[in-house]
Amino acid sequence: MSSVPALRTSPESSTPFSRRFGLRLPLVQGPMAGGPTTPALVAAVSNAGGLGFLAGAALAPEKIASEVAAIRALSDKPFGVNLFVLDAANPNEATVRRALEAVDPLAAHFGLPPGAALARYAPDFRAQLDTVIELRVPVVSFTFGLLPAADVVRLHAAGSYVMGTATHVAEGLAWRDAGADAIVAQGAEAGGHRGTFIGEAPHALVGTMALVPQLVDAVGLPVLAAGGIMDGRGIVAALALGAQGVQMGTAFLGCAESAIPADWKARLRASTDTATSVTRAITGRHARGIRNRLMQQLEARHETVAPYPVQNALTQPLRQRAARENDGDYLSLWSGQGAPLSRTRDDGLGAGQIVEALDAEWRAVLCKLSHAS
């Protein structure tokens, strides 16, 4: 188990959320599904004084268990696991056939055979949930849907702190009423999949600056700001809006422990403020990523796109091969709008070094503001 220096947390710069988990700074590492998040990344963030988070949504229950065991072997600090609230998908033959009409020609670029209908399009969510309850994971967060109140009670009985993702106020209120302990406010700037589960996703692209204070006022629970936050300035801004912490994914996407291909990391650092778009063409659910050939070609056949998780599963062999070939043209390059700010840091930093830098930055901003006043 890693030994780490004593964490510096001063009462005047902490929040109830950070104090609850003994954090150096009020930082949650975003649980990035699709490959980036590794036990080494999660443990490095937690050991450095943030709250590391495993993306468990795409993992089979036994894989979640082994990843959690690996995290616990590397750290004795609190950490979290994120799951997607999903019902089993049962698409009809026509839906699958139509989707593959657009996907198969792209897969042929890598010599892959034509796709086919699958027995299962995503891991069993109920089995995943039972696993994290059995493992007594310190923090469990949920995206894509609303967990029944009875399941929140089960998590609480296992000692887990429960966080729900909200892209607008009605979703935050729904999570509050279900018994959640905190709300992750996912602003429109955030990379990866949108968490919208009430209303249409294109109507729920509320910016972080607008969303956070409205959720804070409405829900009466700790709110974590997510979307567009890349440095200490962003942390201080989120706290000024009433958040008790921030959730940062893109800031860790290119770190040494991240498992994404080198081409993805390079495109992340080379991106501009207008490089990303929100699309449902790759996975069947709206998600923000850097535009590339895969996004553009599937969007050109938008009428063929199957719902999530069917489209996600059907494009997965193509994207997995592209990852092995380090070909960013056919990856789902999930990224937030703040990605260009990653260039202010040295390339290839470890996750713990990024936490150290963020800690120094936000304290410097607080110091500057206190002197200015």
C-alpha positions as CSV (number, residue, x, y, z in Angstrom):
1,M,0.0,0.0,0.0
2,S,1.3,3.4,-0.9
3,S,2.6,5.7,1.8
4,V,1.7,9.4,1.3
5,P,2.5,12.5,3.2
6,A,0.0,14.0,5.6
7,L,-2.7,15.9,3.8
8,R,-3.0,19.6,4.3
9,T,-6.6,20.6,4.8
10,S,-7.3,23.9,6.5
11,P,-10.8,24.7,7.9
12,E,-11.1,28.0,6.0
13,S,-10.6,26.3,2.6
14,S,-12.5,23.0,3.2
15,T,-16.2,22.2,2.6
16,P,-18.5,19.8,4.5
17,F,-18.1,17.4,1.6
18,S,-14.3,17.5,1.6
19,R,-14.2,17.2,5.4
20,R,-16.5,14.2,5.4
21,F,-14.0,12.2,3.3
22,G,-10.8,13.8,4.6
23,L,-9.9,15.4,1.3
24,R,-7.0,17.8,0.8
25,L,-9.2,19.7,-1.6
26,P,-12.8,19.4,-2.7
27,L,-12.1,17.3,-5.8
28,V,-13.7,14.2,-7.3
29,Q,-11.9,12.6,-10.2
30,G,-14.6,12.1,-12.9
31,P,-15.4,8.4,-13.5
32,M,-14.6,8.2,-17.2
33,A,-16.2,5.1,-18.8
34,G,-14.8,3.7,-22.0
35,G,-11.2,3.0,-21.1
36,P,-9.5,5.9,-19.3
37,T,-10.0,4.9,-15.7
38,T,-7.7,2.4,-14.1
39,P,-7.2,1.3,-10.5
40,A,-3.8,3.0,-10.6
41,L,-5.5,6.3,-11.6
42,V,-8.2,6.0,-8.9
43,A,-5.7,5.2,-6.2
44,A,-3.3,7.9,-7.2
45,V,-6.0,10.6,-6.9
46,S,-7.2,9.3,-3.6
47,N,-3.7,9.0,-2.2
48,A,-2.9,12.6,-3.3
49,G,-6.0,14.0,-1.4
50,G,-8.8,13.9,-3.9
51,L,-11.6,11.3,-4.3
52,G,-10.7,8.8,-7.0
53,F,-13.5,7.2,-8.9
54,L,-13.8,4.0,-10.9
55,A,-16.0,3.9,-14.0
56,G,-17.8,0.7,-13.4
57,A,-20.7,1.1,-15.9
58,A,-19.1,-1.0,-18.7
59,L,-17.7,-3.7,-16.4
60,A,-19.1,-7.1,-15.6
61,P,-19.8,-7.5,-11.8
62,E,-16.7,-9.8,-11.4
63,K,-14.5,-7.2,-13.1
64,I,-15.9,-4.5,-10.8
65,A,-14.9,-6.7,-7.8
66,S,-11.4,-7.3,-9.1
67,E,-10.9,-3.6,-9.9
68,V,-12.1,-2.6,-6.4
69,A,-9.7,-5.1,-4.9
70,A,-6.9,-3.6,-6.9
71,I,-7.7,-0.1,-5.7
72,R,-7.8,-1.2,-2.1
73,A,-4.4,-2.9,-2.6
74,L,-3.0,0.5,-3.7
75,S,-4.8,2.9,-1.2
76,D,-6.6,2.9,2.1
77,K,-8.3,6.2,1.2
78,P,-12.0,6.7,0.3
79,F,-12.9,6.1,-3.4
80,G,-16.0,5.7,-5.5
81,V,-17.6,3.6,-8.2
82,N,-20.0,5.0,-10.9
83,L,-22.7,2.9,-12.6
84,F,-25.2,3.7,-15.4
85,V,-28.8,3.1,-14.4
86,L,-30.0,0.9,-17.4
87,D,-32.8,-1.5,-18.2
88,A,-31.9,-4.5,-20.4
89,A,-32.0,-3.7,-24.1
90,N,-34.1,-5.9,-26.4
91,P,-33.9,-4.3,-29.9
92,N,-35.8,-5.8,-32.8
93,E,-34.0,-7.3,-35.8
94,A,-34.7,-4.2,-38.0
95,T,-33.1,-1.8,-35.5
96,V,-29.9,-3.9,-35.4
97,R,-29.7,-4.4,-39.1
98,R,-30.2,-0.7,-39.9
99,A,-27.5,0.3,-37.4
100,L,-25.0,-2.2,-38.9
101,E,-25.6,-0.9,-42.4
102,A,-23.7,2.2,-41.3
103,V,-21.2,0.6,-38.9
104,D,-20.1,-2.4,-41.0
105,P,-18.4,-0.4,-43.8
106,L,-16.4,1.5,-41.2
107,A,-15.4,-1.7,-39.5
108,A,-14.3,-3.1,-42.8
109,H,-11.6,-0.4,-42.8
110,F,-9.8,-2.6,-40.2
111,G,-10.7,-5.9,-41.9
112,L,-13.3,-6.7,-39.3
113,P,-16.2,-9.0,-40.2
114,P,-19.8,-7.7,-40.4
115,G,-21.5,-7.3,-37.1
116,A,-24.5,-9.3,-35.7
117,A,-27.1,-9.1,-33.1
118,L,-25.9,-9.8,-29.6
119,A,-27.2,-11.8,-26.7
120,R,-26.6,-8.8,-24.3
121,Y,-25.8,-5.2,-25.1
122,A,-24.6,-4.0,-21.7
123,P,-23.7,-5.6,-18.3
124,D,-26.6,-6.5,-16.0
125,F,-27.1,-3.3,-14.0
126,R,-28.9,-5.1,-11.1
127,A,-26.0,-7.5,-10.7
128,Q,-23.5,-4.5,-10.8
129,L,-25.5,-2.8,-8.1
130,D,-25.6,-5.9,-5.9
131,T,-21.8,-6.2,-6.3
132,V,-21.0,-2.6,-5.2
133,I,-23.4,-3.1,-2.2
134,E,-21.7,-6.4,-1.3
135,L,-18.3,-4.7,-1.6
136,R,-19.4,-1.8,0.6
137,V,-17.9,0.8,-1.7
138,P,-17.4,4.2,0.2
139,V,-19.1,6.3,-2.5
140,V,-21.4,5.2,-5.4
141,S,-22.6,7.5,-8.1
142,F,-25.2,7.0,-10.8
143,T,-25.7,8.4,-14.3
144,F,-28.4,7.9,-17.0
145,G,-31.4,7.3,-14.7
146,L,-32.9,7.5,-11.2
147,L,-32.3,4.8,-8.7
148,P,-35.4,3.6,-6.7
149,A,-35.4,4.8,-3.2
150,A,-35.4,1.3,-1.9
151,D,-32.0,0.7,-3.5
152,V,-30.6,4.0,-2.0
153,V,-31.7,2.5,1.4
154,R,-29.7,-0.7,0.6
155,L,-26.6,1.4,-0.3
156,H,-26.9,3.4,2.9
157,A,-27.2,0.2,4.9
158,A,-23.9,-0.9,3.3
159,G,-22.3,2.3,4.4
160,S,-22.2,3.9,1.0
161,Y,-22.6,7.6,0.2
162,V,-24.9,8.0,-2.8
163,M,-24.5,10.6,-5.5
164,G,-26.9,11.2,-8.4
165,T,-26.1,13.0,-11.7
166,A,-28.4,15.9,-12.7
167,T,-28.3,18.0,-15.9
168,H,-31.2,20.2,-14.7
169,V,-33.1,21.1,-11.6
170,A,-35.9,18.6,-12.0
171,E,-33.4,15.7,-12.0
172,G,-31.7,17.0,-8.9
173,L,-35.0,17.2,-7.1
174,A,-35.8,13.6,-8.2
175,W,-32.5,12.4,-6.8
176,R,-33.1,14.3,-3.6
177,D,-36.5,12.7,-3.2
178,A,-35.0,9.3,-3.8
179,G,-32.6,9.8,-0.8
180,A,-29.3,10.7,-2.5
181,D,-26.7,12.3,-0.3
182,A,-25.3,14.6,-3.0
183,I,-25.9,15.8,-6.6
184,V,-23.3,16.0,-9.4
185,A,-24.3,19.0,-11.5
186,Q,-23.3,18.0,-15.0
187,G,-23.0,21.2,-17.1
188,A,-23.2,21.2,-20.9
189,E,-19.4,21.7,-21.0
190,A,-18.7,18.2,-19.6
191,G,-17.1,15.5,-21.7
192,G,-18.6,12.1,-22.3
193,H,-22.2,10.9,-22.0
194,R,-24.9,13.3,-20.9
195,G,-26.8,12.1,-17.8
196,T,-30.2,13.5,-18.8
197,F,-33.1,11.2,-17.8
198,I,-36.0,13.7,-17.6
199,G,-36.9,15.3,-20.9
200,E,-34.8,15.6,-24.1
201,A,-31.0,15.7,-23.8
202,P,-30.7,18.6,-26.4
203,H,-33.0,20.7,-24.1
204,A,-30.8,20.0,-21.0
205,L,-27.6,21.5,-22.1
206,V,-27.4,23.9,-19.2
207,G,-24.0,25.4,-18.6
208,T,-22.2,24.7,-15.4
209,M,-22.2,28.4,-14.3
210,A,-26.0,28.5,-14.6
211,L,-26.8,25.0,-13.4
212,V,-24.8,24.9,-10.1
213,P,-26.4,27.8,-8.2
214,Q,-29.9,26.7,-9.3
215,L,-29.4,23.2,-8.1
216,V,-27.8,24.5,-4.8
217,D,-30.9,26.6,-4.2
218,A,-33.3,23.9,-5.1
219,V,-32.1,20.6,-3.5
220,G,-30.6,21.5,-0.2
221,L,-27.9,18.9,-0.6
222,P,-24.2,19.1,-1.4
223,V,-23.7,19.8,-5.1
224,L,-20.5,19.0,-7.1
225,A,-19.9,21.0,-10.2
226,A,-18.9,19.1,-13.3
227,G,-18.1,20.5,-16.7
228,G,-15.4,22.8,-18.0
229,I,-13.4,22.9,-14.8
230,M,-9.7,22.3,-15.5
231,D,-7.7,24.3,-12.9
232,G,-7.7,26.0,-9.5
233,R,-9.6,29.0,-10.9
234,G,-12.5,26.7,-11.9
235,I,-12.5,25.1,-8.4
236,V,-12.8,28.5,-6.7
237,A,-15.5,29.6,-9.2
238,A,-17.6,26.5,-8.5
239,L,-17.3,27.0,-4.7
240,A,-18.3,30.7,-5.1
241,L,-21.5,29.5,-6.9
242,G,-22.3,27.3,-3.8
243,A,-20.9,23.9,-4.8
244,Q,-19.2,21.9,-2.1
245,G,-16.7,20.4,-4.6
246,V,-15.9,19.7,-8.2
247,Q,-15.9,16.6,-10.4
248,M,-13.1,16.8,-13.0
249,G,-12.7,14.2,-15.7
250,T,-11.0,15.8,-18.7
251,A,-8.3,17.2,-16.5
252,F,-7.2,13.6,-15.8
253,L,-7.9,12.1,-19.2
254,G,-4.3,12.5,-20.5
255,C,-2.5,11.6,-17.2
256,A,0.2,8.9,-17.1
257,E,-2.2,6.4,-15.5
258,S,-5.0,6.9,-18.0
259,A,-5.4,3.9,-20.3
260,I,-6.5,5.8,-23.4
261,P,-4.4,5.5,-26.6
262,A,-1.6,8.0,-27.3
263,D,-3.4,9.5,-30.3
264,W,-6.4,10.3,-28.1
265,K,-4.1,12.0,-25.6
266,A,-2.4,14.0,-28.4
267,R,-5.7,15.1,-29.9
268,L,-6.8,16.2,-26.5
269,R,-3.8,18.5,-26.1
270,A,-4.1,19.8,-29.6
271,S,-7.8,20.6,-29.4
272,T,-9.4,24.0,-29.5
273,D,-12.3,25.5,-27.7
274,T,-14.6,24.6,-30.6
275,A,-13.2,21.1,-31.2
276,T,-16.0,19.2,-29.5
277,S,-19.6,18.4,-30.3
278,V,-22.5,16.6,-28.6
279,T,-23.5,13.6,-30.7
280,R,-25.6,10.4,-30.2
281,A,-24.3,8.8,-33.4
282,I,-21.5,6.8,-31.8
283,T,-23.3,5.2,-28.9
284,G,-27.0,6.0,-29.3
285,R,-26.9,8.5,-26.4
286,H,-25.8,12.1,-26.4
287,A,-22.2,12.5,-25.5
288,R,-19.5,15.3,-25.9
289,G,-16.3,14.4,-27.7
290,I,-13.7,15.7,-30.2
291,R,-15.0,15.6,-33.7
292,N,-13.4,13.0,-35.9
293,R,-14.1,10.7,-38.9
294,L,-16.2,8.3,-36.9
295,M,-18.5,10.9,-35.5
296,Q,-18.9,12.6,-38.9
297,Q,-19.6,9.5,-40.9
298,L,-22.1,8.1,-38.4
299,E,-23.8,11.4,-38.1
300,A,-24.2,11.4,-41.9
301,R,-26.3,8.3,-41.4
302,H,-28.3,9.5,-38.4
303,E,-31.4,7.6,-39.3
304,T,-29.6,4.3,-38.7
305,V,-28.5,5.1,-35.1
306,A,-29.9,2.6,-32.6
307,P,-30.7,3.6,-29.0
308,Y,-28.1,3.2,-26.2
309,P,-26.7,0.7,-25.3
310,V,-27.4,-1.1,-28.6
311,Q,-25.5,1.4,-30.8
312,N,-22.7,1.5,-28.2
313,A,-22.3,-2.3,-28.4
314,L,-22.4,-2.5,-32.1
315,T,-19.7,0.2,-32.6
316,Q,-17.5,-1.3,-29.8
317,P,-15.5,-3.8,-31.9
318,L,-14.6,-1.0,-34.3
319,R,-13.5,1.4,-31.6
320,Q,-11.6,-1.3,-29.7
321,R,-9.7,-2.2,-32.8
322,A,-9.0,1.5,-33.4
323,A,-7.6,1.8,-29.9
324,R,-5.3,-1.1,-30.5
325,E,-4.2,0.5,-33.8
326,N,-3.8,4.0,-32.0
327,D,-6.1,5.4,-34.7
328,G,-8.0,8.4,-33.3
329,D,-10.1,8.7,-36.5
330,Y,-12.3,5.8,-35.3
331,L,-12.3,6.3,-31.5
332,S,-15.0,7.9,-29.4
333,L,-12.8,10.8,-28.3
334,W,-14.9,11.9,-25.3
335,S,-13.7,15.2,-24.0
336,G,-15.0,18.4,-22.3
337,Q,-14.8,21.9,-23.6
338,G,-12.0,22.8,-21.3
339,A,-9.5,20.3,-22.9
340,P,-7.3,23.0,-24.4
341,L,-6.4,24.1,-20.9
342,S,-4.6,20.8,-20.4
343,R,-1.7,22.4,-22.4
344,T,-0.9,24.6,-19.4
345,R,0.5,21.5,-17.7
346,D,3.5,19.4,-18.7
347,D,2.6,16.4,-20.8
348,G,2.4,13.0,-19.2
349,L,2.0,14.1,-15.5
350,G,0.8,11.5,-13.1
351,A,-2.7,11.8,-11.5
352,G,-1.2,12.6,-8.1
353,Q,0.9,15.4,-9.6
354,I,-2.2,16.9,-11.2
355,V,-3.9,16.8,-7.8
356,E,-0.9,18.5,-6.2
357,A,-1.0,21.2,-8.9
358,L,-4.7,21.8,-8.5
359,D,-4.3,22.1,-4.7
360,A,-1.6,24.7,-5.1
361,E,-3.6,26.6,-7.7
362,W,-6.9,26.9,-5.9
363,R,-5.2,27.9,-2.7
364,A,-3.2,30.6,-4.6
365,V,-6.5,31.9,-6.0
366,L,-8.1,32.0,-2.6
367,C,-5.1,33.8,-1.1
368,K,-5.1,36.3,-3.9
369,L,-8.8,37.0,-3.4
370,S,-8.4,37.4,0.4
371,H,-5.6,39.9,-0.1
372,A,-7.7,41.8,-2.7
373,S,-10.5,42.1,-0.2
